[in-house]
Amino acid sequence: METMEFHRKAFNSVGWFIPPYVQMGFLGQLAKQIEDKRLNDGNLELILGQLYSADYLSSMICERYPIVPCINDYKEIIAETIESHFLGLDHVAVAGLMPVIEGAGRKLAESRSVTVSSIKSVFQNLAADCKNDVIANNIGAVGEIISMMDSFIDFTDNNLYINANSYGFDDKTNRHGILHGAYSDEDYGTPINFYKSIAAVDFLCFVSALRAPISCFAPKPTEHSLMLGNYYQICKQVSNIKPKATNKSLENRRA
């Protein structure tokens, strides 16, 4: 439990949270890098790109999103946002995922008969119910799951659903700023926005799986998912050869 609390503080300090479907050993390495100031919100994007790779996301699209209750209602939207990401259209990708996070969260709360009064309360009360559930029924690694829930609540309370003007990290992964138009082209639209958003969708997949006959581990690649992963690699190549005029502002930001 103490180890997971260390992880929670480390990931929340860079505007992220303890993600599901990632090996604990790797998470420990990342948390130590954050503590040693070798990993911050500036270079976190590179690490998240390794986690949310073409092969991983294609396996989730083929083997997980279509079968997870409450998430499967959005499987086509999720698929389109992932394709957009690999085409370099991260403004579109993250804007497409924001309603999915909110909608799936509300559906999960309803499925658990959790009372909510605001969007923040959706995730606060859902997490509290999940913690009570895993403790009462001894589901999985109880201590790890509790820390994961607390970490996700910190992310939603202090990052995703905070006032847009109060967001404290350069990446601007903030629901209000993006969907209400407070953020313009230059404010967001880089891969880290997508990675943090799809990680939130995966977290809700994990929550749903606590009461469904679905593995809490990442799905293994299949022939179909590998073919889709190859298509995503082609999308990345297409993104790299887009006319320079369309990429000018993005290039300036990343220079």
C-alpha positions in Angstrom: 0.0 0.0 0.0 2.9 2.4 0.8 4.4 1.6 -2.6 1.1 2.5 -4.3 0.8 5.7 -2.4 4.3 6.6 -3.7 3.1 5.9 -7.2 0.0 7.9 -6.7 1.8 11.0 -5.5 4.4 10.7 -8.3 1.9 10.4 -11.2 -0.5 13.0 -9.9 2.4 15.4 -9.6 2.8 15.4 -13.4 -1.0 15.6 -14.0 -1.5 11.9 -14.6 -2.7 9.0 -12.5 -1.9 5.3 -11.9 -3.1 3.6 -15.1 -4.6 0.1 -15.5 -3.2 -2.5 -17.8 0.5 -1.5 -17.1 2.9 -3.8 -15.3 3.7 -2.6 -11.8 7.4 -2.9 -12.3 7.3 -0.4 -15.2 5.1 1.9 -13.1 7.6 1.8 -10.3 10.4 2.8 -12.7 8.4 5.7 -13.9 7.5 6.9 -10.4 11.2 6.8 -9.4 12.1 8.8 -12.5 9.5 11.4 -11.5 10.9 11.6 -8.0 14.4 12.0 -9.3 13.3 14.8 -11.6 14.2 12.8 -14.7 10.6 12.6 -15.8 8.3 15.6 -15.8 5.2 16.9 -17.7 7.6 17.9 -20.5 8.9 14.5 -21.4 6.0 12.4 -20.1 4.6 12.4 -23.6 7.4 10.2 -24.9 6.7 7.6 -22.2 3.0 7.6 -22.7 3.6 7.1 -26.4 5.3 3.9 -25.7 2.4 2.7 -23.4 -0.4 3.7 -25.8 1.2 2.3 -28.9 -0.4 1.2 -32.1 -0.2 -2.5 -31.1 -1.7 -1.8 -27.6 -4.5 0.4 -28.8 -5.4 -1.9 -31.7 -5.7 -4.8 -29.2 -8.0 -2.7 -27.0 -10.2 -1.8 -30.0 -10.5 -5.4 -31.1 -10.6 -7.3 -27.8 -11.7 -4.9 -25.0 -13.8 -1.8 -25.9 -16.5 -3.7 -27.8 -17.2 -6.1 -24.9 -16.9 -3.9 -21.8 -20.3 -2.7 -20.4 -20.8 1.1 -20.7 -17.7 1.5 -22.8 -19.0 -0.6 -25.7 -21.7 2.1 -26.2 -18.9 4.3 -27.5 -16.7 1.8 -29.3 -17.0 3.5 -32.7 -16.3 7.0 -31.3 -13.2 5.6 -29.5 -12.0 3.9 -32.7 -12.4 7.1 -34.7 -10.4 9.1 -32.1 -7.6 6.6 -32.1 -7.4 6.7 -35.9 -7.4 10.5 -35.7 -4.5 10.4 -33.3 -2.4 8.2 -35.6 -3.2 10.6 -38.5 -1.8 13.4 -36.4 -5.2 15.0 -35.7 -5.0 15.2 -31.9 -7.3 18.2 -31.6 -10.0 16.1 -33.0 -9.0 13.0 -31.1 -9.1 14.5 -27.7 -12.2 16.5 -28.3 -13.9 13.2 -29.4 -12.8 11.4 -26.2 -14.0 14.0 -23.7 -17.7 13.2 -24.1 -16.9 9.5 -23.9 -15.2 9.8 -20.5 -18.2 11.8 -19.1 -20.8 9.6 -20.7 -19.2 6.3 -19.7 -18.6 7.6 -16.2 -22.3 8.5 -15.8 -23.4 5.1 -17.2 -21.1 3.3 -14.8 -22.4 5.3 -11.9 -26.0 4.5 -12.9 -25.2 0.8 -13.2 -23.9 0.8 -9.6 -26.8 3.0 -8.4 -24.4 5.7 -7.4 -26.0 9.1 -6.7 -24.3 12.0 -8.5 -24.9 15.8 -8.4 -22.2 17.1 -10.7 -19.6 15.8 -13.1 -16.9 15.8 -10.4 -19.3 13.8 -8.2 -19.7 11.2 -10.9 -16.0 10.1 -10.5 -15.8 10.8 -6.8 -18.8 8.7 -5.9 -18.1 6.0 -8.4 -14.6 5.6 -7.0 -15.9 5.5 -3.4 -18.4 2.8 -4.4 -15.7 0.8 -6.2 -13.4 1.0 -3.1 -16.2 -0.2 -0.9 -16.9 -3.0 -3.3 -13.3 -4.3 -3.6 -12.9 -4.1 0.2 -16.2 -5.9 1.0 -15.7 -8.6 -1.6 -11.9 -8.8 -1.6 -11.7 -8.2 -5.3 -8.2 -8.4 -6.8 -5.2 -6.6 -5.2 -7.4 -4.4 -2.8 -4.7 -2.0 -1.8 -3.5 -1.4 -5.4 -7.1 -0.8 -6.6 -7.8 1.7 -3.8 -4.7 3.7 -4.6 -5.7 3.6 -8.3 -9.1 5.0 -7.5 -7.7 7.8 -5.3 -5.2 8.6 -8.0 -7.9 8.9 -10.7 -10.0 11.1 -8.5 -7.1 13.5 -8.0 -6.7 13.6 -11.8 -10.4 14.4 -12.4 -10.7 16.8 -9.5 -7.5 18.8 -10.1 -6.9 18.4 -13.8 -9.6 17.2 -16.1 -12.5 19.0 -14.5 -10.8 22.0 -12.9 -11.5 25.6 -14.1 -9.7 25.9 -17.4 -7.7 29.0 -16.2 -6.4 27.1 -13.2 -5.0 24.1 -15.1 -1.4 23.8 -13.9 0.4 21.9 -16.7 1.6 22.9 -20.2 -0.4 20.2 -22.0 -3.9 21.7 -21.2 -5.7 18.4 -21.0 -8.8 20.0 -19.5 -12.4 19.2 -20.4 -13.8 22.7 -19.9 -11.0 24.5 -21.8 -11.3 22.1 -24.8 -15.1 21.6 -25.1 -16.1 25.2 -24.2 -13.6 26.7 -26.6 -11.5 28.5 -24.0 -8.4 26.8 -25.5 -7.4 27.6 -29.1 -5.2 25.8 -31.6 -2.0 26.7 -29.8 -3.1 25.6 -26.4 -3.6 21.9 -27.0 -3.7 19.3 -29.7 -0.5 17.4 -29.0 -0.2 13.6 -28.4 -0.1 13.9 -24.6 -3.7 15.2 -24.6 -4.8 12.1 -26.4 -2.7 9.8 -24.1 -4.1 11.2 -20.9 -7.7 11.0 -22.4 -7.5 7.5 -23.7 -5.9 6.5 -20.3 -9.0 7.8 -18.6 -11.2 5.6 -21.0 -9.0 2.6 -20.1 -9.5 3.4 -16.4 -13.3 3.3 -16.8 -12.8 0.0 -18.7 -11.1 -1.3 -15.6 -13.8 -0.1 -13.3 -16.5 -1.8 -15.5 -14.5 -5.0 -15.4 -14.7 -5.2 -11.6 -18.3 -6.4 -12.0 -18.1 -8.1 -15.4 -16.5 -11.4 -16.4 -13.7 -9.6 -18.1 -10.0 -9.8 -17.4 -8.4 -6.8 -15.5 -5.3 -7.4 -17.6 -4.6 -5.9 -21.0 -5.7 -8.1 -23.9 -3.2 -10.1 -25.9 -2.6 -9.2 -29.6 -4.6 -11.2 -32.2 -4.2 -11.5 -35.9 -7.0 -9.0 -36.4 -5.5 -6.5 -33.9 -2.0 -6.8 -35.5 -3.5 -6.0 -38.9 -5.2 -2.9 -37.4 -1.9 -2.0 -35.7 -0.2 -2.1 -39.1 -2.8 0.2 -40.5 -2.1 2.7 -37.6 1.5 2.6 -38.6 0.6 3.6 -42.1 -1.6 6.4 -40.7 1.5 7.7 -38.9 3.5 7.7 -42.1 0.7 9.6 -43.8 0.7 12.1 -41.0 4.4 12.6 -41.5 4.1 13.6 -45.2 1.2 16.0 -44.8 1.8 19.3 -46.5 4.1 21.5 -44.4 1.6 24.4 -44.5 -0.9 22.4 -42.4 1.7 21.5 -39.9 3.4 24.9 -39.5 1.9 26.0 -36.2 2.3 22.5 -34.7 6.0 22.4 -35.8 6.6 25.8 -34.2 5.2 24.6 -30.9 7.3 21.5 -30.8 10.5 23.2 -32.0 
